[in-house]
Amino acid sequence: MPQKIKPTGRQKSIFFIHVIVFAIATVVMVMIHKEQGREHWAYPWHAWIIAAWGLSLLGHGCATFFSVEDKGHQEYKRQEVNG
């Protein structure tokens, strides 16, 4: 059974920076949308951006914390080098 790969400190810090930037950008986009919709209805454009970015953040989190080793990768690299 493949072994789980522990994320490095650098991988964790990059992920958490991604989370912080996402949170700040989300708040800013929601504030802009509220300002746009103050006098009339405004299309919720920010929801699409937040959803897409959130999905990529989910993928980033899965890649960071739930990666498993691929035993065949070393064999592939060996064959690639040796021809």
PDB file with one MODEL, atoms N, CA, C and O in Angstrom:
MODEL        1
ATOM      1  N   MET A   1       0.845  -1.181   0.000  1.00  0.00           N
ATOM      2  CA  MET A   1       0.000   0.000   0.000  1.00  0.00           C
ATOM      3  C   MET A   1       0.891   1.246   0.000  1.00  0.00           C
ATOM      4  O   MET A   1       1.873   1.306   0.740  1.00  0.00           O
ATOM      5  N   PRO A   2       0.555   2.231  -0.820  1.00  0.00           N
ATOM      6  CA  PRO A   2       1.384   3.441  -0.876  1.00  0.00           C
ATOM      7  C   PRO A   2       1.415   4.172   0.465  1.00  0.00           C
ATOM      8  O   PRO A   2       0.426   4.220   1.196  1.00  0.00           O
ATOM      9  N   GLN A   3       2.560   4.726   0.756  1.00  0.00           N
ATOM     10  CA  GLN A   3       2.734   5.477   1.995  1.00  0.00           C
ATOM     11  C   GLN A   3       2.362   6.942   1.773  1.00  0.00           C
ATOM     12  O   GLN A   3       2.594   7.501   0.701  1.00  0.00           O
ATOM     13  N   LYS A   4       1.788   7.544   2.792  1.00  0.00           N
ATOM     14  CA  LYS A   4       1.433   8.956   2.734  1.00  0.00           C
ATOM     15  C   LYS A   4       2.713   9.785   2.827  1.00  0.00           C
ATOM     16  O   LYS A   4       3.602   9.486   3.625  1.00  0.00           O
ATOM     17  N   ILE A   5       2.794  10.814   2.013  1.00  0.00           N
ATOM     18  CA  ILE A   5       3.948  11.708   2.037  1.00  0.00           C
ATOM     19  C   ILE A   5       3.619  12.873   2.963  1.00  0.00           C
ATOM     20  O   ILE A   5       2.606  13.549   2.785  1.00  0.00           O
ATOM     21  N   LYS A   6       4.478  13.103   3.952  1.00  0.00           N
ATOM     22  CA  LYS A   6       4.264  14.227   4.862  1.00  0.00           C
ATOM     23  C   LYS A   6       4.667  15.520   4.157  1.00  0.00           C
ATOM     24  O   LYS A   6       5.732  15.585   3.543  1.00  0.00           O
ATOM     25  N   PRO A   7       3.825  16.546   4.243  1.00  0.00           N
ATOM     26  CA  PRO A   7       4.183  17.816   3.607  1.00  0.00           C
ATOM     27  C   PRO A   7       5.338  18.491   4.343  1.00  0.00           C
ATOM     28  O   PRO A   7       5.455  18.409   5.566  1.00  0.00           O
ATOM     29  N   THR A   8       6.175  19.149   3.573  1.00  0.00           N
ATOM     30  CA  THR A   8       7.284  19.886   4.177  1.00  0.00           C
ATOM     31  C   THR A   8       6.760  21.196   4.757  1.00  0.00           C
ATOM     32  O   THR A   8       5.634  21.608   4.480  1.00  0.00           O
ATOM     33  N   GLY A   9       7.578  21.826   5.548  1.00  0.00           N
ATOM     34  CA  GLY A   9       7.198  23.118   6.114  1.00  0.00           C
ATOM     35  C   GLY A   9       6.964  24.156   5.036  1.00  0.00           C
ATOM     36  O   GLY A   9       6.068  24.992   5.155  1.00  0.00           O
ATOM     37  N   ARG A  10       7.765  24.103   3.987  1.00  0.00           N
ATOM     38  CA  ARG A  10       7.608  25.053   2.880  1.00  0.00           C
ATOM     39  C   ARG A  10       6.271  24.841   2.169  1.00  0.00           C
ATOM     40  O   ARG A  10       5.579  25.805   1.841  1.00  0.00           O
ATOM     41  N   GLN A  11       5.912  23.585   1.932  1.00  0.00           N
ATOM     42  CA  GLN A  11       4.636  23.299   1.277  1.00  0.00           C
ATOM     43  C   GLN A  11       3.463  23.792   2.121  1.00  0.00           C
ATOM     44  O   GLN A  11       2.499  24.351   1.599  1.00  0.00           O
ATOM     45  N   LYS A  12       3.560  23.577   3.428  1.00  0.00           N
ATOM     46  CA  LYS A  12       2.497  24.042   4.322  1.00  0.00           C
ATOM     47  C   LYS A  12       2.403  25.560   4.312  1.00  0.00           C
ATOM     48  O   LYS A  12       1.307  26.116   4.248  1.00  0.00           O
ATOM     49  N   SER A  13       3.549  26.233   4.377  1.00  0.00           N
ATOM     50  CA  SER A  13       3.521  27.695   4.423  1.00  0.00           C
ATOM     51  C   SER A  13       2.983  28.279   3.119  1.00  0.00           C
ATOM     52  O   SER A  13       2.247  29.265   3.143  1.00  0.00           O
ATOM     53  N   ILE A  14       3.338  27.689   1.993  1.00  0.00           N
ATOM     54  CA  ILE A  14       2.806  28.168   0.712  1.00  0.00           C
ATOM     55  C   ILE A  14       1.295  27.978   0.666  1.00  0.00           C
ATOM     56  O   ILE A  14       0.571  28.851   0.188  1.00  0.00           O
ATOM     57  N   PHE A  15       0.819  26.834   1.163  1.00  0.00           N
ATOM     58  CA  PHE A  15      -0.624  26.601   1.188  1.00  0.00           C
ATOM     59  C   PHE A  15      -1.327  27.621   2.081  1.00  0.00           C
ATOM     60  O   PHE A  15      -2.359  28.169   1.694  1.00  0.00           O
ATOM     61  N   PHE A  16      -0.786  27.880   3.260  1.00  0.00           N
ATOM     62  CA  PHE A  16      -1.444  28.819   4.163  1.00  0.00           C
ATOM     63  C   PHE A  16      -1.386  30.254   3.641  1.00  0.00           C
ATOM     64  O   PHE A  16      -2.295  31.040   3.904  1.00  0.00           O
ATOM     65  N   ILE A  17      -0.342  30.602   2.914  1.00  0.00           N
ATOM     66  CA  ILE A  17      -0.308  31.908   2.247  1.00  0.00           C
ATOM     67  C   ILE A  17      -1.426  31.974   1.214  1.00  0.00           C
ATOM     68  O   ILE A  17      -2.096  32.998   1.084  1.00  0.00           O
ATOM     69  N   HIS A  18      -1.628  30.882   0.480  1.00  0.00           N
ATOM     70  CA  HIS A  18      -2.704  30.802  -0.506  1.00  0.00           C
ATOM     71  C   HIS A  18      -4.062  31.006   0.179  1.00  0.00           C
ATOM     72  O   HIS A  18      -4.923  31.711  -0.347  1.00  0.00           O
ATOM     73  N   VAL A  19      -4.249  30.392   1.343  1.00  0.00           N
ATOM     74  CA  VAL A  19      -5.507  30.536   2.086  1.00  0.00           C
ATOM     75  C   VAL A  19      -5.712  31.986   2.522  1.00  0.00           C
ATOM     76  O   VAL A  19      -6.817  32.518   2.411  1.00  0.00           O
ATOM     77  N   ILE A  20      -4.663  32.620   3.012  1.00  0.00           N
ATOM     78  CA  ILE A  20      -4.774  34.006   3.484  1.00  0.00           C
ATOM     79  C   ILE A  20      -5.093  34.951   2.328  1.00  0.00           C
ATOM     80  O   ILE A  20      -5.952  35.824   2.454  1.00  0.00           O
ATOM     81  N   VAL A  21      -4.402  34.776   1.204  1.00  0.00           N
ATOM     82  CA  VAL A  21      -4.667  35.623   0.035  1.00  0.00           C
ATOM     83  C   VAL A  21      -6.099  35.407  -0.454  1.00  0.00           C
ATOM     84  O   VAL A  21      -6.781  36.362  -0.826  1.00  0.00           O
ATOM     85  N   PHE A  22      -6.552  34.161  -0.454  1.00  0.00           N
ATOM     86  CA  PHE A  22      -7.926  33.849  -0.854  1.00  0.00           C
ATOM     87  C   PHE A  22      -8.926  34.553   0.061  1.00  0.00           C
ATOM     88  O   PHE A  22      -9.892  35.150  -0.414  1.00  0.00           O
ATOM     89  N   ALA A  23      -8.697  34.484   1.358  1.00  0.00           N
ATOM     90  CA  ALA A  23      -9.621  35.107   2.314  1.00  0.00           C
ATOM     91  C   ALA A  23      -9.670  36.625   2.128  1.00  0.00           C
ATOM     92  O   ALA A  23     -10.748  37.219   2.129  1.00  0.00           O
ATOM     93  N   ILE A  24      -8.517  37.240   1.971  1.00  0.00           N
ATOM     94  CA  ILE A  24      -8.474  38.698   1.785  1.00  0.00           C
ATOM     95  C   ILE A  24      -9.167  39.089   0.483  1.00  0.00           C
ATOM     96  O   ILE A  24      -9.967  40.024   0.456  1.00  0.00           O
ATOM     97  N   ALA A  25      -8.859  38.372  -0.592  1.00  0.00           N
ATOM     98  CA  ALA A  25      -9.465  38.685  -1.886  1.00  0.00           C
ATOM     99  C   ALA A  25     -10.977  38.473  -1.848  1.00  0.00           C
ATOM    100  O   ALA A  25     -11.724  39.236  -2.460  1.00  0.00           O
ATOM    101  N   THR A  26     -11.426  37.452  -1.141  1.00  0.00           N
ATOM    102  CA  THR A  26     -12.862  37.197  -1.028  1.00  0.00           C
ATOM    103  C   THR A  26     -13.560  38.355  -0.327  1.00  0.00           C
ATOM    104  O   THR A  26     -14.604  38.825  -0.780  1.00  0.00           O
ATOM    105  N   VAL A  27     -12.989  38.806   0.762  1.00  0.00           N
ATOM    106  CA  VAL A  27     -13.580  39.932   1.497  1.00  0.00           C
ATOM    107  C   VAL A  27     -13.622  41.179   0.613  1.00  0.00           C
ATOM    108  O   VAL A  27     -14.630  41.885   0.582  1.00  0.00           O
ATOM    109  N   VAL A  28     -12.546  41.448  -0.095  1.00  0.00           N
ATOM    110  CA  VAL A  28     -12.501  42.625  -0.968  1.00  0.00           C
ATOM    111  C   VAL A  28     -13.552  42.517  -2.074  1.00  0.00           C
ATOM    112  O   VAL A  28     -14.258  43.486  -2.355  1.00  0.00           O
ATOM    113  N   MET A  29     -13.658  41.347  -2.699  1.00  0.00           N
ATOM    114  CA  MET A  29     -14.646  41.189  -3.775  1.00  0.00           C
ATOM    115  C   MET A  29     -16.072  41.346  -3.261  1.00  0.00           C
ATOM    116  O   MET A  29     -16.908  41.953  -3.930  1.00  0.00           O
ATOM    117  N   VAL A  30     -16.355  40.807  -2.087  1.00  0.00           N
ATOM    118  CA  VAL A  30     -17.699  40.938  -1.523  1.00  0.00           C
ATOM    119  C   VAL A  30     -17.987  42.402  -1.192  1.00  0.00           C
ATOM    120  O   VAL A  30     -19.099  42.881  -1.415  1.00  0.00           O
ATOM    121  N   MET A  31     -16.999  43.109  -0.666  1.00  0.00           N
ATOM    122  CA  MET A  31     -17.191  44.532  -0.364  1.00  0.00           C
ATOM    123  C   MET A  31     -17.447  45.334  -1.638  1.00  0.00           C
ATOM    124  O   MET A  31     -18.309  46.212  -1.658  1.00  0.00           O
ATOM    125  N   ILE A  32     -16.704  45.035  -2.693  1.00  0.00           N
ATOM    126  CA  ILE A  32     -16.915  45.726  -3.971  1.00  0.00           C
ATOM    127  C   ILE A  32     -18.318  45.439  -4.492  1.00  0.00           C
ATOM    128  O   ILE A  32     -19.009  46.341  -4.967  1.00  0.00           O
ATOM    129  N   HIS A  33     -18.732  44.187  -4.400  1.00  0.00           N
ATOM    130  CA  HIS A  33     -20.069  43.830  -4.885  1.00  0.00           C
ATOM    131  C   HIS A  33     -21.154  44.535  -4.080  1.00  0.00           C
ATOM    132  O   HIS A  33     -22.137  45.011  -4.648  1.00  0.00           O
ATOM    133  N   LYS A  34     -20.984  44.605  -2.772  1.00  0.00           N
ATOM    134  CA  LYS A  34     -21.980  45.299  -1.946  1.00  0.00           C
ATOM    135  C   LYS A  34     -22.055  46.775  -2.321  1.00  0.00           C
ATOM    136  O   LYS A  34     -23.138  47.359  -2.339  1.00  0.00           O
ATOM    137  N   GLU A  35     -20.919  47.371  -2.616  1.00  0.00           N
ATOM    138  CA  GLU A  35     -20.902  48.779  -3.018  1.00  0.00           C
ATOM    139  C   GLU A  35     -21.589  48.959  -4.376  1.00  0.00           C
ATOM    140  O   GLU A  35     -22.324  49.925  -4.584  1.00  0.00           O
ATOM    141  N   GLN A  36     -21.347  48.033  -5.286  1.00  0.00           N
ATOM    142  CA  GLN A  36     -21.984  48.115  -6.605  1.00  0.00           C
ATOM    143  C   GLN A  36     -23.496  47.947  -6.505  1.00  0.00           C
ATOM    144  O   GLN A  36     -24.246  48.571  -7.256  1.00  0.00           O
ATOM    145  N   GLY A  37     -23.936  47.115  -5.588  1.00  0.00           N
ATOM    146  CA  GLY A  37     -25.359  46.826  -5.470  1.00  0.00           C
ATOM    147  C   GLY A  37     -26.090  47.716  -4.491  1.00  0.00           C
ATOM    148  O   GLY A  37     -27.231  47.433  -4.127  1.00  0.00           O
ATOM    149  N   ARG A  38     -25.456  48.776  -4.065  1.00  0.00           N
ATOM    150  CA  ARG A  38     -26.081  49.655  -3.074  1.00  0.00           C
ATOM    151  C   ARG A  38     -27.350  50.318  -3.621  1.00  0.00           C
ATOM    152  O   ARG A  38     -28.357  50.396  -2.916  1.00  0.00           O
ATOM    153  N   GLU A  39     -27.310  50.794  -4.864  1.00  0.00           N
ATOM    154  CA  GLU A  39     -28.452  51.524  -5.418  1.00  0.00           C
ATOM    155  C   GLU A  39     -29.314  50.681  -6.344  1.00  0.00           C
ATOM    156  O   GLU A  39     -30.488  50.992  -6.544  1.00  0.00           O
ATOM    157  N   HIS A  40     -28.756  49.627  -6.909  1.00  0.00           N
ATOM    158  CA  HIS A  40     -29.520  48.773  -7.814  1.00  0.00           C
ATOM    159  C   HIS A  40     -28.943  47.364  -7.763  1.00  0.00           C
ATOM    160  O   HIS A  40     -27.866  47.132  -7.214  1.00  0.00           O
ATOM    161  N   TRP A  41     -29.686  46.435  -8.345  1.00  0.00           N
ATOM    162  CA  TRP A  41     -29.243  45.046  -8.334  1.00  0.00           C
ATOM    163  C   TRP A  41     -27.965  44.907  -9.150  1.00  0.00           C
ATOM    164  O   TRP A  41     -27.844  45.491 -10.227  1.00  0.00           O
ATOM    165  N   ALA A  42     -27.022  44.142  -8.642  1.00  0.00           N
ATOM    166  CA  ALA A  42     -25.770  43.892  -9.358  1.00  0.00           C
ATOM    167  C   ALA A  42     -25.573  42.386  -9.488  1.00  0.00           C
ATOM    168  O   ALA A  42     -25.807  41.630  -8.545  1.00  0.00           O
ATOM    169  N   TYR A  43     -25.143  41.972 -10.661  1.00  0.00           N
ATOM    170  CA  TYR A  43     -24.895  40.552 -10.899  1.00  0.00           C
ATOM    171  C   TYR A  43     -23.813  40.058  -9.933  1.00  0.00           C
ATOM    172  O   TYR A  43     -22.794  40.726  -9.762  1.00  0.00           O
ATOM    173  N   PRO A  44     -24.016  38.919  -9.310  1.00  0.00           N
ATOM    174  CA  PRO A  44     -23.030  38.415  -8.337  1.00  0.00           C
ATOM    175  C   PRO A  44     -21.800  37.795  -9.018  1.00  0.00           C
ATOM    176  O   PRO A  44     -21.551  36.595  -8.903  1.00  0.00           O
ATOM    177  N   TRP A  45     -21.053  38.619  -9.715  1.00  0.00           N
ATOM    178  CA  TRP A  45     -19.875  38.176 -10.462  1.00  0.00           C
ATOM    179  C   TRP A  45     -18.824  37.555  -9.555  1.00  0.00           C
ATOM    180  O   TRP A  45     -18.106  36.638  -9.955  1.00  0.00           O
ATOM    181  N   HIS A  46     -18.741  38.056  -8.344  1.00  0.00           N
ATOM    182  CA  HIS A  46     -17.708  37.582  -7.424  1.00  0.00           C
ATOM    183  C   HIS A  46     -17.900  36.116  -7.045  1.00  0.00           C
ATOM    184  O   HIS A  46     -16.936  35.431  -6.703  1.00  0.00           O
ATOM    185  N   ALA A  47     -19.134  35.634  -7.106  1.00  0.00           N
ATOM    186  CA  ALA A  47     -19.397  34.249  -6.714  1.00  0.00           C
ATOM    187  C   ALA A  47     -18.669  33.266  -7.624  1.00  0.00           C
ATOM    188  O   ALA A  47     -18.187  32.233  -7.159  1.00  0.00           O
ATOM    189  N   TRP A  48     -18.585  33.576  -8.909  1.00  0.00           N
ATOM    190  CA  TRP A  48     -17.887  32.693  -9.848  1.00  0.00           C
ATOM    191  C   TRP A  48     -16.388  32.644  -9.548  1.00  0.00           C
ATOM    192  O   TRP A  48     -15.771  31.579  -9.579  1.00  0.00           O
ATOM    193  N   ILE A  49     -15.830  33.782  -9.266  1.00  0.00           N
ATOM    194  CA  ILE A  49     -14.395  33.847  -8.976  1.00  0.00           C
ATOM    195  C   ILE A  49     -14.091  33.115  -7.674  1.00  0.00           C
ATOM    196  O   ILE A  49     -13.133  32.346  -7.595  1.00  0.00           O
ATOM    197  N   ILE A  50     -14.908  33.356  -6.662  1.00  0.00           N
ATOM    198  CA  ILE A  50     -14.696  32.708  -5.369  1.00  0.00           C
ATOM    199  C   ILE A  50     -14.855  31.195  -5.491  1.00  0.00           C
ATOM    200  O   ILE A  50     -14.085  30.439  -4.899  1.00  0.00           O
ATOM    201  N   ALA A  51     -15.850  30.753  -6.254  1.00  0.00           N
ATOM    202  CA  ALA A  51     -16.070  29.312  -6.424  1.00  0.00           C
ATOM    203  C   ALA A  51     -14.894  28.655  -7.147  1.00  0.00           C
ATOM    204  O   ALA A  51     -14.416  27.604  -6.723  1.00  0.00           O
ATOM    205  N   ALA A  52     -14.431  29.264  -8.228  1.00  0.00           N
ATOM    206  CA  ALA A  52     -13.313  28.685  -8.979  1.00  0.00           C
ATOM    207  C   ALA A  52     -12.033  28.692  -8.148  1.00  0.00           C
ATOM    208  O   ALA A  52     -11.295  27.708  -8.120  1.00  0.00           O
ATOM    209  N   TRP A  53     -11.783  29.791  -7.483  1.00  0.00           N
ATOM    210  CA  TRP A  53     -10.582  29.901  -6.661  1.00  0.00           C
ATOM    211  C   TRP A  53     -10.664  28.938  -5.477  1.00  0.00           C
ATOM    212  O   TRP A  53      -9.668  28.319  -5.102  1.00  0.00           O
ATOM    213  N   GLY A  54     -11.852  28.816  -4.896  1.00  0.00           N
ATOM    214  CA  GLY A  54     -12.037  27.885  -3.788  1.00  0.00           C
ATOM    215  C   GLY A  54     -11.797  26.446  -4.209  1.00  0.00           C
ATOM    216  O   GLY A  54     -11.236  25.655  -3.452  1.00  0.00           O
ATOM    217  N   LEU A  55     -12.223  26.110  -5.419  1.00  0.00           N
ATOM    218  CA  LEU A  55     -11.983  24.766  -5.935  1.00  0.00           C
ATOM    219  C   LEU A  55     -10.488  24.516  -6.131  1.00  0.00           C
ATOM    220  O   LEU A  55      -9.986  23.435  -5.820  1.00  0.00           O
ATOM    221  N   SER A  56      -9.787  25.513  -6.644  1.00  0.00           N
ATOM    222  CA  SER A  56      -8.339  25.347  -6.805  1.00  0.00           C
ATOM    223  C   SER A  56      -7.648  25.285  -5.440  1.00  0.00           C
ATOM    224  O   SER A  56      -6.648  24.585  -5.283  1.00  0.00           O
ATOM    225  N   LEU A  57      -8.169  26.001  -4.473  1.00  0.00           N
ATOM    226  CA  LEU A  57      -7.618  25.948  -3.116  1.00  0.00           C
ATOM    227  C   LEU A  57      -7.840  24.563  -2.505  1.00  0.00           C
ATOM    228  O   LEU A  57      -6.968  24.037  -1.813  1.00  0.00           O
ATOM    229  N   LEU A  58      -8.990  23.989  -2.759  1.00  0.00           N
ATOM    230  CA  LEU A  58      -9.265  22.627  -2.298  1.00  0.00           C
ATOM    231  C   LEU A  58      -8.270  21.644  -2.921  1.00  0.00           C
ATOM    232  O   LEU A  58      -7.737  20.774  -2.232  1.00  0.00           O
ATOM    233  N   GLY A  59      -8.026  21.785  -4.208  1.00  0.00           N
ATOM    234  CA  GLY A  59      -7.047  20.927  -4.873  1.00  0.00           C
ATOM    235  C   GLY A  59      -5.650  21.115  -4.321  1.00  0.00           C
ATOM    236  O   GLY A  59      -4.907  20.149  -4.149  1.00  0.00           O
ATOM    237  N   HIS A  60      -5.295  22.353  -4.046  1.00  0.00           N
ATOM    238  CA  HIS A  60      -3.985  22.642  -3.469  1.00  0.00           C
ATOM    239  C   HIS A  60      -3.854  21.994  -2.095  1.00  0.00           C
ATOM    240  O   HIS A  60      -2.815  21.422  -1.765  1.00  0.00           O
ATOM    241  N   GLY A  61      -4.913  22.087  -1.302  1.00  0.00           N
ATOM    242  CA  GLY A  61      -4.897  21.462   0.019  1.00  0.00           C
ATOM    243  C   GLY A  61      -4.781  19.949  -0.063  1.00  0.00           C
ATOM    244  O   GLY A  61      -4.039  19.337   0.706  1.00  0.00           O
ATOM    245  N   CYS A  62      -5.508  19.349  -0.988  1.00  0.00           N
ATOM    246  CA  CYS A  62      -5.428  17.893  -1.159  1.00  0.00           C
ATOM    247  C   CYS A  62      -4.034  17.477  -1.614  1.00  0.00           C
ATOM    248  O   CYS A  62      -3.488  16.487  -1.128  1.00  0.00           O
ATOM    249  N   ALA A  63      -3.464  18.227  -2.541  1.00  0.00           N
ATOM    250  CA  ALA A  63      -2.121  17.904  -3.022  1.00  0.00           C
ATOM    251  C   ALA A  63      -1.081  18.072  -1.917  1.00  0.00           C
ATOM    252  O   ALA A  63      -0.088  17.346  -1.875  1.00  0.00           O
ATOM    253  N   THR A  64      -1.312  19.024  -1.031  1.00  0.00           N
ATOM    254  CA  THR A  64      -0.354  19.277   0.044  1.00  0.00           C
ATOM    255  C   THR A  64      -0.466  18.250   1.165  1.00  0.00           C
ATOM    256  O   THR A  64       0.550  17.741   1.640  1.00  0.00           O
ATOM    257  N   PHE A  65      -1.680  17.940   1.589  1.00  0.00           N
ATOM    258  CA  PHE A  65      -1.856  17.135   2.795  1.00  0.00           C
ATOM    259  C   PHE A  65      -2.246  15.677   2.558  1.00  0.00           C
ATOM    260  O   PHE A  65      -2.179  14.874   3.489  1.00  0.00           O
ATOM    261  N   PHE A  66      -2.646  15.317   1.354  1.00  0.00           N
ATOM    262  CA  PHE A  66      -3.111  13.952   1.116  1.00  0.00           C
ATOM    263  C   PHE A  66      -2.345  13.242   0.006  1.00  0.00           C
ATOM    264  O   PHE A  66      -2.875  12.318  -0.611  1.00  0.00           O
ATOM    265  N   SER A  67      -1.121  13.652  -0.256  1.00  0.00           N
ATOM    266  CA  SER A  67      -0.320  13.018  -1.296  1.00  0.00           C
ATOM    267  C   SER A  67       0.211  11.673  -0.811  1.00  0.00           C
ATOM    268  O   SER A  67       0.509  11.493   0.370  1.00  0.00           O
ATOM    269  N   VAL A  68       0.320  10.746  -1.738  1.00  0.00           N
ATOM    270  CA  VAL A  68       0.906   9.444  -1.432  1.00  0.00           C
ATOM    271  C   VAL A  68       2.042   9.191  -2.407  1.00  0.00           C
ATOM    272  O   VAL A  68       2.058   9.715  -3.521  1.00  0.00           O
ATOM    273  N   GLU A  69       2.989   8.380  -1.967  1.00  0.00           N
ATOM    274  CA  GLU A  69       4.132   8.104  -2.824  1.00  0.00           C
ATOM    275  C   GLU A  69       3.711   7.230  -3.998  1.00  0.00           C
ATOM    276  O   GLU A  69       2.778   6.434  -3.899  1.00  0.00           O
ATOM    277  N   ASP A  70       4.407   7.394  -5.092  1.00  0.00           N
ATOM    278  CA  ASP A  70       4.170   6.592  -6.283  1.00  0.00           C
ATOM    279  C   ASP A  70       5.408   5.740  -6.501  1.00  0.00           C
ATOM    280  O   ASP A  70       6.426   6.220  -7.000  1.00  0.00           O
ATOM    281  N   LYS A  71       5.312   4.480  -6.127  1.00  0.00           N
ATOM    282  CA  LYS A  71       6.472   3.595  -6.223  1.00  0.00           C
ATOM    283  C   LYS A  71       6.936   3.429  -7.665  1.00  0.00           C
ATOM    284  O   LYS A  71       8.122   3.204  -7.907  1.00  0.00           O
ATOM    285  N   GLY A  72       6.037   3.533  -8.610  1.00  0.00           N
ATOM    286  CA  GLY A  72       6.405   3.393 -10.009  1.00  0.00           C
ATOM    287  C   GLY A  72       7.150   4.597 -10.562  1.00  0.00           C
ATOM    288  O   GLY A  72       7.778   4.504 -11.616  1.00  0.00           O
ATOM    289  N   HIS A  73       7.089   5.722  -9.868  1.00  0.00           N
ATOM    290  CA  HIS A  73       7.738   6.930 -10.364  1.00  0.00           C
ATOM    291  C   HIS A  73       9.258   6.780 -10.407  1.00  0.00           C
ATOM    292  O   HIS A  73       9.899   7.204 -11.368  1.00  0.00           O
ATOM    293  N   GLN A  74       9.829   6.181  -9.374  1.00  0.00           N
ATOM    294  CA  GLN A  74      11.280   5.979  -9.356  1.00  0.00           C
ATOM    295  C   GLN A  74      11.708   5.059 -10.497  1.00  0.00           C
ATOM    296  O   GLN A  74      12.728   5.296 -11.145  1.00  0.00           O
ATOM    297  N   GLU A  75      10.933   4.020 -10.735  1.00  0.00           N
ATOM    298  CA  GLU A  75      11.240   3.105 -11.834  1.00  0.00           C
ATOM    299  C   GLU A  75      11.136   3.829 -13.173  1.00  0.00           C
ATOM    300  O   GLU A  75      11.966   3.622 -14.058  1.00  0.00           O
ATOM    301  N   TYR A  76      10.139   4.660 -13.322  1.00  0.00           N
ATOM    302  CA  TYR A  76       9.966   5.436 -14.545  1.00  0.00           C
ATOM    303  C   TYR A  76      11.163   6.359 -14.766  1.00  0.00           C
ATOM    304  O   TYR A  76      11.696   6.435 -15.873  1.00  0.00           O
ATOM    305  N   LYS A  77      11.577   7.052 -13.725  1.00  0.00           N
ATOM    306  CA  LYS A  77      12.726   7.956 -13.840  1.00  0.00           C
ATOM    307  C   LYS A  77      13.994   7.177 -14.195  1.00  0.00           C
ATOM    308  O   LYS A  77      14.798   7.632 -15.009  1.00  0.00           O
ATOM    309  N   ARG A  78      14.169   6.007 -13.584  1.00  0.00           N
ATOM    310  CA  ARG A  78      15.344   5.188 -13.879  1.00  0.00           C
ATOM    311  C   ARG A  78      15.343   4.771 -15.345  1.00  0.00           C
ATOM    312  O   ARG A  78      16.378   4.837 -16.008  1.00  0.00           O
ATOM    313  N   GLN A  79      14.205   4.348 -15.850  1.00  0.00           N
ATOM    314  CA  GLN A  79      14.109   3.933 -17.245  1.00  0.00           C
ATOM    315  C   GLN A  79      14.294   5.117 -18.190  1.00  0.00           C
ATOM    316  O   GLN A  79      14.868   4.977 -19.270  1.00  0.00           O
ATOM    317  N   GLU A  80      13.810   6.267 -17.781  1.00  0.00           N
ATOM    318  CA  GLU A  80      13.945   7.460 -18.614  1.00  0.00           C
ATOM    319  C   GLU A  80      15.414   7.847 -18.771  1.00  0.00           C
ATOM    320  O   GLU A  80      15.848   8.236 -19.855  1.00  0.00           O
ATOM    321  N   VAL A  81      16.173   7.738 -17.686  1.00  0.00           N
ATOM    322  CA  VAL A  81      17.589   8.093 -17.715  1.00  0.00           C
ATOM    323  C   VAL A  81      18.395   7.045 -18.488  1.00  0.00           C
ATOM    324  O   VAL A  81      19.281   7.391 -19.270  1.00  0.00           O
ATOM    325  N   ASN A  82      18.086   5.775 -18.267  1.00  0.00           N
ATOM    326  CA  ASN A  82      18.861   4.696 -18.887  1.00  0.00           C
ATOM    327  C   ASN A  82      18.421   4.366 -20.312  1.00  0.00           C
ATOM    328  O   ASN A  82      19.119   3.647 -21.027  1.00  0.00           O
ATOM    329  N   GLY A  83      17.297   4.876 -20.715  1.00  0.00           N
ATOM    330  CA  GLY A  83      16.845   4.663 -22.088  1.00  0.00           C
ATOM    331  C   GLY A  83      16.120   3.441 -22.315  1.00  0.00           C
ATOM    332  O   GLY A  83      15.699   3.173 -23.440  1.00  0.00           O
TER     333      GLY A  83
ENDMDL
END
